[in-house]
Amino acid sequence: MRFLFGDYVLDLERRELRRGGDLVQVEPQVFDLLAYLVATGIASPARMTCWRRSGTGASSPNPP
């Protein structure tokens, strides 16, 4: 599945983010969080929701 927003294309099957046809390098956690936000259509999720979705909540000493 592909999502189009602005100049960007987020391809979930290929796990790619492209801008104007150029591949944008993103870390796996960043890709997963972006995919979640785009797929759910959440305009402004709660900070804690993002924190939990990123998977960093348990490993960080200072959660939000």
Secondary structure, 3 states (H helix, E strand, C coil): CEEEECCEEEECCCCEEEECCEEECCCHHHHHHHHHHHHHCCCCCCHHHHHHHHCCCCCCCCCC
